[in-house]
Amino acid sequence: MNTLNRITIDPQICGGRPCIRNMRIRVKDILDLLASGAGAAEILEDYPYLEPEDITASLAYAAHSIDHPVLSVA
């Protein structure tokens, strides 16, 4: 399974924000936990329905989303 396939966007779930596998846990929630210092093992313990690939997918989605084309002016 492609890592980014774990990220779903459905207008009926969390207002269309990117979520993990159509569950009501947003990519932002995972990123916020990581940013606050929580480790992957701790997140998986607190959210037993998550899988390690979900954390990887959240990071990959964030990296992909933050990238933007660079335009050079002649």
Distance bins in CASP14 RR format, pairs under 12 A and 6 or more apart:
PFRMAT RR
TARGET T0000
AUTHOR 0000-0000-0000
RMODE 2
METHOD distances of the structure
MODEL  1
1 7 0 0 0 0 0 1 0 0 0 0 0
1 21 0 0 0 0 0 1 0 0 0 0 0
1 51 0 0 0 0 0 1 0 0 0 0 0
1 53 1 0 0 1 0 0 0 0 0 0 0
1 54 0 0 0 0 0 1 0 0 0 0 0
1 56 0 0 0 0 0 1 0 0 0 0 0
1 57 0 0 0 0 1 0 0 0 0 0 0
2 53 0 0 0 0 0 1 0 0 0 0 0
2 56 0 0 0 0 0 1 0 0 0 0 0
2 57 0 0 0 0 1 0 0 0 0 0 0
2 60 0 0 0 0 1 0 0 0 0 0 0
2 61 0 0 0 0 0 1 0 0 0 0 0
2 64 0 0 0 0 0 1 0 0 0 0 0
3 20 0 0 0 0 0 1 0 0 0 0 0
3 21 0 0 0 0 0 1 0 0 0 0 0
3 51 0 0 0 0 0 1 0 0 0 0 0
3 52 0 0 0 0 0 1 0 0 0 0 0
3 53 1 0 0 1 0 0 0 0 0 0 0
3 54 0 0 0 0 1 0 0 0 0 0 0
3 55 0 0 0 0 0 1 0 0 0 0 0
3 56 1 0 1 0 0 0 0 0 0 0 0
3 57 1 0 1 0 0 0 0 0 0 0 0
3 58 0 0 0 0 1 0 0 0 0 0 0
3 59 0 0 0 0 1 0 0 0 0 0 0
3 60 1 0 1 0 0 0 0 0 0 0 0
3 61 0 0 0 0 1 0 0 0 0 0 0
3 62 0 0 0 0 0 1 0 0 0 0 0
3 63 0 0 0 0 0 1 0 0 0 0 0
3 64 0 0 0 0 1 0 0 0 0 0 0
4 18 0 0 0 0 1 0 0 0 0 0 0
4 20 0 0 0 0 0 1 0 0 0 0 0
4 21 0 0 0 0 0 1 0 0 0 0 0
4 27 0 0 0 0 0 1 0 0 0 0 0
4 53 0 0 0 0 0 1 0 0 0 0 0
4 54 0 0 0 0 0 1 0 0 0 0 0
4 56 0 0 0 0 1 0 0 0 0 0 0
4 57 1 0 0 1 0 0 0 0 0 0 0
4 58 0 0 0 0 0 1 0 0 0 0 0
4 59 0 0 0 0 0 1 0 0 0 0 0
4 60 1 0 1 0 0 0 0 0 0 0 0
4 61 1 0 0 1 0 0 0 0 0 0 0
4 62 0 0 0 0 0 1 0 0 0 0 0
4 63 0 0 0 0 0 1 0 0 0 0 0
4 64 1 0 0 1 0 0 0 0 0 0 0
4 65 0 0 0 0 0 1 0 0 0 0 0
5 20 0 0 0 0 0 1 0 0 0 0 0
5 21 0 0 0 0 1 0 0 0 0 0 0
5 22 0 0 0 0 0 1 0 0 0 0 0
5 53 0 0 0 0 1 0 0 0 0 0 0
5 54 0 0 0 0 0 1 0 0 0 0 0
5 56 0 0 0 0 0 1 0 0 0 0 0
5 57 1 0 0 1 0 0 0 0 0 0 0
5 60 0 0 0 0 0 1 0 0 0 0 0
5 61 0 0 0 0 0 1 0 0 0 0 0
6 18 0 0 0 0 0 1 0 0 0 0 0
6 19 0 0 0 0 1 0 0 0 0 0 0
6 20 1 0 0 1 0 0 0 0 0 0 0
6 21 1 0 1 0 0 0 0 0 0 0 0
6 22 0 0 0 0 1 0 0 0 0 0 0
6 23 0 0 0 0 0 1 0 0 0 0 0
6 25 0 0 0 0 0 1 0 0 0 0 0
6 27 0 0 0 0 1 0 0 0 0 0 0
6 30 0 0 0 0 0 1 0 0 0 0 0
6 50 0 0 0 0 1 0 0 0 0 0 0
6 51 0 0 0 0 1 0 0 0 0 0 0
6 52 0 0 0 0 0 1 0 0 0 0 0
6 53 1 0 0 1 0 0 0 0 0 0 0
6 54 1 0 1 0 0 0 0 0 0 0 0
6 55 0 0 0 0 1 0 0 0 0 0 0
6 56 0 0 0 0 1 0 0 0 0 0 0
6 57 1 1 0 0 0 0 0 0 0 0 0
6 58 0 0 0 0 1 0 0 0 0 0 0
6 59 0 0 0 0 0 1 0 0 0 0 0
6 60 0 0 0 0 1 0 0 0 0 0 0
6 61 0 0 0 0 1 0 0 0 0 0 0
7 13 0 0 0 0 0 1 0 0 0 0 0
7 14 0 0 0 0 0 1 0 0 0 0 0
7 16 0 0 0 0 0 1 0 0 0 0 0
7 17 0 0 0 0 0 1 0 0 0 0 0
7 18 1 0 1 0 0 0 0 0 0 0 0
7 19 1 0 0 1 0 0 0 0 0 0 0
7 20 1 0 0 1 0 0 0 0 0 0 0
7 21 0 0 0 0 1 0 0 0 0 0 0
7 22 0 0 0 0 1 0 0 0 0 0 0
7 23 0 0 0 0 0 1 0 0 0 0 0
7 25 0 0 0 0 0 1 0 0 0 0 0
7 26 0 0 0 0 1 0 0 0 0 0 0
7 27 1 0 0 1 0 0 0 0 0 0 0
7 28 0 0 0 0 0 1 0 0 0 0 0
7 30 0 0 0 0 0 1 0 0 0 0 0
7 31 0 0 0 0 0 1 0 0 0 0 0
7 53 0 0 0 0 0 1 0 0 0 0 0
7 54 0 0 0 0 1 0 0 0 0 0 0
7 55 0 0 0 0 0 1 0 0 0 0 0
7 56 0 0 0 0 0 1 0 0 0 0 0
7 57 1 0 1 0 0 0 0 0 0 0 0
7 58 1 0 0 1 0 0 0 0 0 0 0
7 59 0 0 0 0 0 1 0 0 0 0 0
7 60 0 0 0 0 1 0 0 0 0 0 0
7 61 1 0 1 0 0 0 0 0 0 0 0
7 62 0 0 0 0 1 0 0 0 0 0 0
7 63 0 0 0 0 0 1 0 0 0 0 0
7 64 0 0 0 0 1 0 0 0 0 0 0
7 65 0 0 0 0 1 0 0 0 0 0 0
8 14 0 0 0 0 1 0 0 0 0 0 0
8 16 0 0 0 0 1 0 0 0 0 0 0
8 17 0 0 0 0 0 1 0 0 0 0 0
8 18 1 0 0 1 0 0 0 0 0 0 0
8 19 1 0 1 0 0 0 0 0 0 0 0
8 20 1 0 0 1 0 0 0 0 0 0 0
8 21 1 0 0 1 0 0 0 0 0 0 0
8 22 1 0 1 0 0 0 0 0 0 0 0
8 23 0 0 0 0 1 0 0 0 0 0 0
8 24 0 0 0 0 0 1 0 0 0 0 0
8 25 0 0 0 0 0 1 0 0 0 0 0
8 26 0 0 0 0 0 1 0 0 0 0 0
8 27 0 0 0 0 1 0 0 0 0 0 0
8 54 0 0 0 0 0 1 0 0 0 0 0
8 57 0 0 0 0 0 1 0 0 0 0 0
8 61 0 0 0 0 0 1 0 0 0 0 0
9 15 0 0 0 0 1 0 0 0 0 0 0
9 16 1 0 1 0 0 0 0 0 0 0 0
9 17 1 0 0 1 0 0 0 0 0 0 0
9 18 1 0 1 0 0 0 0 0 0 0 0
9 19 1 0 0 1 0 0 0 0 0 0 0
9 20 0 0 0 0 0 1 0 0 0 0 0
9 21 0 0 0 0 0 1 0 0 0 0 0
9 22 0 0 0 0 1 0 0 0 0 0 0
9 26 0 0 0 0 0 1 0 0 0 0 0
9 27 0 0 0 0 1 0 0 0 0 0 0
9 61 0 0 0 0 0 1 0 0 0 0 0
9 65 0 0 0 0 0 1 0 0 0 0 0
10 16 1 0 0 1 0 0 0 0 0 0 0
10 17 0 0 0 0 1 0 0 0 0 0 0
10 18 0 0 0 0 1 0 0 0 0 0 0
10 19 1 0 0 1 0 0 0 0 0 0 0
10 20 0 0 0 0 0 1 0 0 0 0 0
10 21 0 0 0 0 0 1 0 0 0 0 0
10 22 1 0 0 1 0 0 0 0 0 0 0
10 23 0 0 0 0 0 1 0 0 0 0 0
10 24 0 0 0 0 0 1 0 0 0 0 0
10 26 0 0 0 0 0 1 0 0 0 0 0
11 17 0 0 0 0 1 0 0 0 0 0 0
11 19 0 0 0 0 0 1 0 0 0 0 0
12 19 0 0 0 0 0 1 0 0 0 0 0
12 22 0 0 0 0 1 0 0 0 0 0 0
12 24 0 0 0 0 0 1 0 0 0 0 0
13 19 1 0 1 0 0 0 0 0 0 0 0
13 20 0 0 0 0 0 1 0 0 0 0 0
13 21 0 0 0 0 0 1 0 0 0 0 0
13 22 1 0 0 1 0 0 0 0 0 0 0
13 23 1 0 0 1 0 0 0 0 0 0 0
13 24 1 0 0 1 0 0 0 0 0 0 0
13 25 0 0 0 0 1 0 0 0 0 0 0
13 26 0 0 0 0 1 0 0 0 0 0 0
14 20 0 0 0 0 0 1 0 0 0 0 0
14 22 0 0 0 0 1 0 0 0 0 0 0
14 23 0 0 0 0 1 0 0 0 0 0 0
14 24 1 0 1 0 0 0 0 0 0 0 0
14 25 0 0 0 0 1 0 0 0 0 0 0
14 26 1 0 1 0 0 0 0 0 0 0 0
14 27 0 0 0 0 1 0 0 0 0 0 0
14 28 0 0 0 0 1 0 0 0 0 0 0
14 29 0 0 0 0 1 0 0 0 0 0 0
15 24 0 0 0 0 0 1 0 0 0 0 0
15 26 0 0 0 0 1 0 0 0 0 0 0
16 22 0 0 0 0 0 1 0 0 0 0 0
16 24 0 0 0 0 0 1 0 0 0 0 0
16 26 0 0 0 0 1 0 0 0 0 0 0
16 27 0 0 0 0 0 1 0 0 0 0 0
16 28 0 0 0 0 0 1 0 0 0 0 0
17 24 0 0 0 0 1 0 0 0 0 0 0
17 25 0 0 0 0 0 1 0 0 0 0 0
17 26 1 0 1 0 0 0 0 0 0 0 0
17 27 1 0 0 1 0 0 0 0 0 0 0
17 28 1 0 0 1 0 0 0 0 0 0 0
17 29 0 0 0 0 1 0 0 0 0 0 0
17 30 0 0 0 0 0 1 0 0 0 0 0
17 31 0 0 0 0 0 1 0 0 0 0 0
17 61 0 0 0 0 0 1 0 0 0 0 0
17 65 0 0 0 0 0 1 0 0 0 0 0
18 25 0 0 0 0 0 1 0 0 0 0 0
18 26 1 0 0 1 0 0 0 0 0 0 0
18 27 1 0 1 0 0 0 0 0 0 0 0
18 28 1 0 0 1 0 0 0 0 0 0 0
18 29 0 0 0 0 0 1 0 0 0 0 0
18 30 0 0 0 0 1 0 0 0 0 0 0
18 31 0 0 0 0 0 1 0 0 0 0 0
18 54 0 0 0 0 0 1 0 0 0 0 0
18 57 0 0 0 0 1 0 0 0 0 0 0
18 58 0 0 0 0 1 0 0 0 0 0 0
18 60 0 0 0 0 0 1 0 0 0 0 0
18 61 1 0 0 1 0 0 0 0 0 0 0
18 62 0 0 0 0 1 0 0 0 0 0 0
18 64 0 0 0 0 0 1 0 0 0 0 0
18 65 0 0 0 0 1 0 0 0 0 0 0
19 25 1 0 0 1 0 0 0 0 0 0 0
19 26 1 0 1 0 0 0 0 0 0 0 0
19 27 1 0 0 1 0 0 0 0 0 0 0
19 28 0 0 0 0 1 0 0 0 0 0 0
19 29 0 0 0 0 1 0 0 0 0 0 0
19 30 0 0 0 0 1 0 0 0 0 0 0
19 50 0 0 0 0 0 1 0 0 0 0 0
19 54 0 0 0 0 0 1 0 0 0 0 0
19 57 0 0 0 0 0 1 0 0 0 0 0
19 58 0 0 0 0 1 0 0 0 0 0 0
19 61 0 0 0 0 0 1 0 0 0 0 0
20 26 1 0 0 1 0 0 0 0 0 0 0
20 27 1 0 0 1 0 0 0 0 0 0 0
20 28 0 0 0 0 0 1 0 0 0 0 0
20 29 0 0 0 0 1 0 0 0 0 0 0
20 30 1 0 0 1 0 0 0 0 0 0 0
20 31 0 0 0 0 0 1 0 0 0 0 0
20 43 0 0 0 0 0 1 0 0 0 0 0
20 47 0 0 0 0 1 0 0 0 0 0 0
20 49 0 0 0 0 1 0 0 0 0 0 0
20 50 1 0 0 1 0 0 0 0 0 0 0
20 51 0 0 0 0 1 0 0 0 0 0 0
20 52 0 0 0 0 0 1 0 0 0 0 0
20 53 0 0 0 0 1 0 0 0 0 0 0
20 54 1 0 1 0 0 0 0 0 0 0 0
20 55 0 0 0 0 1 0 0 0 0 0 0
20 56 0 0 0 0 0 1 0 0 0 0 0
20 57 1 0 0 1 0 0 0 0 0 0 0
20 58 1 0 0 1 0 0 0 0 0 0 0
20 61 0 0 0 0 1 0 0 0 0 0 0
21 27 0 0 0 0 0 1 0 0 0 0 0
21 30 0 0 0 0 0 1 0 0 0 0 0
21 47 0 0 0 0 0 1 0 0 0 0 0
21 49 0 0 0 0 1 0 0 0 0 0 0
21 50 0 0 0 0 1 0 0 0 0 0 0
21 51 0 0 0 0 1 0 0 0 0 0 0
21 53 0 0 0 0 1 0 0 0 0 0 0
21 54 1 0 0 1 0 0 0 0 0 0 0
21 57 0 0 0 0 1 0 0 0 0 0 0
21 58 0 0 0 0 0 1 0 0 0 0 0
22 49 0 0 0 0 0 1 0 0 0 0 0
22 54 0 0 0 0 0 1 0 0 0 0 0
23 29 0 0 0 0 0 1 0 0 0 0 0
23 30 0 0 0 0 0 1 0 0 0 0 0
23 47 0 0 0 0 1 0 0 0 0 0 0
23 49 1 0 0 1 0 0 0 0 0 0 0
23 50 0 0 0 0 1 0 0 0 0 0 0
23 51 0 0 0 0 0 1 0 0 0 0 0
23 54 0 0 0 0 1 0 0 0 0 0 0
24 47 0 0 0 0 0 1 0 0 0 0 0
24 49 0 0 0 0 0 1 0 0 0 0 0
25 31 0 0 0 0 0 1 0 0 0 0 0
25 32 0 0 0 0 0 1 0 0 0 0 0
25 33 0 0 0 0 1 0 0 0 0 0 0
25 43 0 0 0 0 1 0 0 0 0 0 0
25 46 0 0 0 0 0 1 0 0 0 0 0
25 47 1 0 0 1 0 0 0 0 0 0 0
25 48 0 0 0 0 0 1 0 0 0 0 0
25 49 0 0 0 0 1 0 0 0 0 0 0
25 50 1 0 0 1 0 0 0 0 0 0 0
25 51 0 0 0 0 0 1 0 0 0 0 0
25 54 0 0 0 0 1 0 0 0 0 0 0
25 55 0 0 0 0 0 1 0 0 0 0 0
25 57 0 0 0 0 0 1 0 0 0 0 0
25 58 0 0 0 0 1 0 0 0 0 0 0
26 32 0 0 0 0 1 0 0 0 0 0 0
26 33 0 0 0 0 0 1 0 0 0 0 0
26 47 0 0 0 0 0 1 0 0 0 0 0
26 54 0 0 0 0 0 1 0 0 0 0 0
26 58 0 0 0 0 1 0 0 0 0 0 0
26 61 0 0 0 0 0 1 0 0 0 0 0
26 62 0 0 0 0 0 1 0 0 0 0 0
27 33 0 0 0 0 0 1 0 0 0 0 0
27 34 0 0 0 0 0 1 0 0 0 0 0
27 50 0 0 0 0 0 1 0 0 0 0 0
27 54 0 0 0 0 1 0 0 0 0 0 0
27 55 0 0 0 0 0 1 0 0 0 0 0
27 56 0 0 0 0 0 1 0 0 0 0 0
27 57 1 0 0 1 0 0 0 0 0 0 0
27 58 1 0 1 0 0 0 0 0 0 0 0
27 59 0 0 0 0 1 0 0 0 0 0 0
27 60 0 0 0 0 1 0 0 0 0 0 0
27 61 1 0 1 0 0 0 0 0 0 0 0
27 62 1 0 0 1 0 0 0 0 0 0 0
27 63 0 0 0 0 0 1 0 0 0 0 0
27 64 0 0 0 0 0 1 0 0 0 0 0
27 65 0 0 0 0 1 0 0 0 0 0 0
28 34 0 0 0 0 0 1 0 0 0 0 0
28 35 0 0 0 0 1 0 0 0 0 0 0
28 58 0 0 0 0 1 0 0 0 0 0 0
28 61 0 0 0 0 0 1 0 0 0 0 0
28 62 0 0 0 0 1 0 0 0 0 0 0
28 65 0 0 0 0 0 1 0 0 0 0 0
29 35 0 0 0 0 0 1 0 0 0 0 0
29 36 0 0 0 0 0 1 0 0 0 0 0
29 38 0 0 0 0 0 1 0 0 0 0 0
29 43 0 0 0 0 1 0 0 0 0 0 0
29 46 0 0 0 0 0 1 0 0 0 0 0
29 47 0 0 0 0 1 0 0 0 0 0 0
29 50 0 0 0 0 0 1 0 0 0 0 0
29 54 0 0 0 0 0 1 0 0 0 0 0
29 55 0 0 0 0 0 1 0 0 0 0 0
29 58 0 0 0 0 1 0 0 0 0 0 0
30 36 0 0 0 0 0 1 0 0 0 0 0
30 38 0 0 0 0 1 0 0 0 0 0 0
30 39 0 0 0 0 0 1 0 0 0 0 0
30 40 0 0 0 0 1 0 0 0 0 0 0
30 42 0 0 0 0 0 1 0 0 0 0 0
30 43 1 0 0 1 0 0 0 0 0 0 0
30 44 0 0 0 0 0 1 0 0 0 0 0
30 46 0 0 0 0 0 1 0 0 0 0 0
30 47 0 0 0 0 1 0 0 0 0 0 0
30 50 1 0 0 1 0 0 0 0 0 0 0
30 51 0 0 0 0 0 1 0 0 0 0 0
30 52 0 0 0 0 0 1 0 0 0 0 0
30 53 0 0 0 0 0 1 0 0 0 0 0
30 54 1 0 0 1 0 0 0 0 0 0 0
30 55 1 0 1 0 0 0 0 0 0 0 0
30 56 0 0 0 0 1 0 0 0 0 0 0
30 57 0 0 0 0 1 0 0 0 0 0 0
30 58 1 1 0 0 0 0 0 0 0 0 0
30 59 0 0 0 0 1 0 0 0 0 0 0
30 60 0 0 0 0 0 1 0 0 0 0 0
30 61 0 0 0 0 1 0 0 0 0 0 0
30 62 0 0 0 0 1 0 0 0 0 0 0
31 37 0 0 0 0 0 1 0 0 0 0 0
31 38 0 0 0 0 0 1 0 0 0 0 0
31 43 0 0 0 0 0 1 0 0 0 0 0
31 54 0 0 0 0 0 1 0 0 0 0 0
31 55 0 0 0 0 1 0 0 0 0 0 0
31 57 0 0 0 0 0 1 0 0 0 0 0
31 58 1 0 1 0 0 0 0 0 0 0 0
31 59 1 0 0 1 0 0 0 0 0 0 0
31 60 0 0 0 0 0 1 0 0 0 0 0
31 61 0 0 0 0 1 0 0 0 0 0 0
31 62 1 0 1 0 0 0 0 0 0 0 0
31 63 0 0 0 0 0 1 0 0 0 0 0
31 65 0 0 0 0 0 1 0 0 0 0 0
31 66 0 0 0 0 0 1 0 0 0 0 0
32 38 0 0 0 0 1 0 0 0 0 0 0
32 43 0 0 0 0 0 1 0 0 0 0 0
32 58 0 0 0 0 0 1 0 0 0 0 0
32 62 0 0 0 0 0 1 0 0 0 0 0
33 39 1 0 0 1 0 0 0 0 0 0 0
33 40 0 0 0 0 1 0 0 0 0 0 0
33 41 0 0 0 0 0 1 0 0 0 0 0
33 42 1 0 0 1 0 0 0 0 0 0 0
33 43 1 0 1 0 0 0 0 0 0 0 0
33 44 0 0 0 0 0 1 0 0 0 0 0
33 45 0 0 0 0 0 1 0 0 0 0 0
33 46 0 0 0 0 1 0 0 0 0 0 0
33 47 0 0 0 0 1 0 0 0 0 0 0
33 50 0 0 0 0 0 1 0 0 0 0 0
33 54 0 0 0 0 0 1 0 0 0 0 0
33 55 0 0 0 0 1 0 0 0 0 0 0
33 58 0 0 0 0 1 0 0 0 0 0 0
33 59 0 0 0 0 0 1 0 0 0 0 0
34 40 1 0 0 1 0 0 0 0 0 0 0
34 41 0 0 0 0 0 1 0 0 0 0 0
34 42 0 0 0 0 1 0 0 0 0 0 0
34 43 1 0 0 1 0 0 0 0 0 0 0
34 44 0 0 0 0 0 1 0 0 0 0 0
34 54 0 0 0 0 0 1 0 0 0 0 0
34 55 1 0 0 1 0 0 0 0 0 0 0
34 56 0 0 0 0 0 1 0 0 0 0 0
34 58 1 0 0 1 0 0 0 0 0 0 0
34 59 1 0 0 1 0 0 0 0 0 0 0
34 62 0 0 0 0 1 0 0 0 0 0 0
35 43 0 0 0 0 0 1 0 0 0 0 0
35 58 0 0 0 0 0 1 0 0 0 0 0
35 59 0 0 0 0 0 1 0 0 0 0 0
35 62 0 0 0 0 0 1 0 0 0 0 0
36 42 0 0 0 0 0 1 0 0 0 0 0
36 43 0 0 0 0 0 1 0 0 0 0 0
37 43 0 0 0 0 1 0 0 0 0 0 0
38 44 0 0 0 0 1 0 0 0 0 0 0
38 45 0 0 0 0 1 0 0 0 0 0 0
38 46 1 0 0 1 0 0 0 0 0 0 0
38 47 0 0 0 0 0 1 0 0 0 0 0
38 50 0 0 0 0 0 1 0 0 0 0 0
38 55 0 0 0 0 0 1 0 0 0 0 0
39 45 0 0 0 0 1 0 0 0 0 0 0
39 46 0 0 0 0 0 1 0 0 0 0 0
39 47 0 0 0 0 0 1 0 0 0 0 0
39 52 0 0 0 0 0 1 0 0 0 0 0
39 55 0 0 0 0 1 0 0 0 0 0 0
39 59 0 0 0 0 0 1 0 0 0 0 0
40 46 0 0 0 0 0 1 0 0 0 0 0
40 47 0 0 0 0 0 1 0 0 0 0 0
40 50 0 0 0 0 1 0 0 0 0 0 0
40 51 0 0 0 0 0 1 0 0 0 0 0
40 52 1 0 0 1 0 0 0 0 0 0 0
40 53 0 0 0 0 0 1 0 0 0 0 0
40 54 0 0 0 0 1 0 0 0 0 0 0
40 55 1 0 1 0 0 0 0 0 0 0 0
40 56 0 0 0 0 1 0 0 0 0 0 0
40 58 0 0 0 0 0 1 0 0 0 0 0
40 59 0 0 0 0 1 0 0 0 0 0 0
41 47 0 0 0 0 0 1 0 0 0 0 0
41 48 0 0 0 0 0 1 0 0 0 0 0
41 50 0 0 0 0 0 1 0 0 0 0 0
41 52 0 0 0 0 1 0 0 0 0 0 0
41 55 0 0 0 0 1 0 0 0 0 0 0
42 48 0 0 0 0 0 1 0 0 0 0 0
42 50 0 0 0 0 0 1 0 0 0 0 0
42 55 0 0 0 0 0 1 0 0 0 0 0
43 49 0 0 0 0 0 1 0 0 0 0 0
43 50 1 0 0 1 0 0 0 0 0 0 0
43 51 0 0 0 0 0 1 0 0 0 0 0
43 52 0 0 0 0 1 0 0 0 0 0 0
43 54 0 0 0 0 1 0 0 0 0 0 0
43 55 1 0 0 1 0 0 0 0 0 0 0
43 56 0 0 0 0 0 1 0 0 0 0 0
43 58 0 0 0 0 1 0 0 0 0 0 0
43 59 0 0 0 0 0 1 0 0 0 0 0
44 50 1 0 1 0 0 0 0 0 0 0 0
44 51 1 0 0 1 0 0 0 0 0 0 0
44 52 1 0 0 1 0 0 0 0 0 0 0
44 53 0 0 0 0 0 1 0 0 0 0 0
44 54 0 0 0 0 1 0 0 0 0 0 0
44 55 1 0 0 1 0 0 0 0 0 0 0
44 56 0 0 0 0 0 1 0 0 0 0 0
45 52 0 0 0 0 0 1 0 0 0 0 0
46 55 0 0 0 0 0 1 0 0 0 0 0
47 54 0 0 0 0 1 0 0 0 0 0 0
47 55 0 0 0 0 1 0 0 0 0 0 0
47 58 0 0 0 0 0 1 0 0 0 0 0
48 54 0 0 0 0 0 1 0 0 0 0 0
50 56 0 0 0 0 0 1 0 0 0 0 0
50 57 0 0 0 0 0 1 0 0 0 0 0
50 58 0 0 0 0 1 0 0 0 0 0 0
51 57 0 0 0 0 1 0 0 0 0 0 0
51 58 0 0 0 0 0 1 0 0 0 0 0
52 58 0 0 0 0 0 1 0 0 0 0 0
52 59 0 0 0 0 0 1 0 0 0 0 0
53 59 0 0 0 0 0 1 0 0 0 0 0
53 60 0 0 0 0 1 0 0 0 0 0 0
53 61 0 0 0 0 0 1 0 0 0 0 0
54 60 0 0 0 0 0 1 0 0 0 0 0
54 61 0 0 0 0 0 1 0 0 0 0 0
55 61 0 0 0 0 0 1 0 0 0 0 0
55 62 0 0 0 0 0 1 0 0 0 0 0
56 62 0 0 0 0 0 1 0 0 0 0 0
56 63 0 0 0 0 0 1 0 0 0 0 0
57 63 0 0 0 0 0 1 0 0 0 0 0
57 64 0 0 0 0 0 1 0 0 0 0 0
58 64 0 0 0 0 0 1 0 0 0 0 0
58 65 0 0 0 0 0 1 0 0 0 0 0
59 65 0 0 0 0 0 1 0 0 0 0 0
59 66 0 0 0 0 0 1 0 0 0 0 0
60 66 0 0 0 0 0 1 0 0 0 0 0
60 67 0 0 0 0 0 1 0 0 0 0 0
61 67 0 0 0 0 0 1 0 0 0 0 0
END
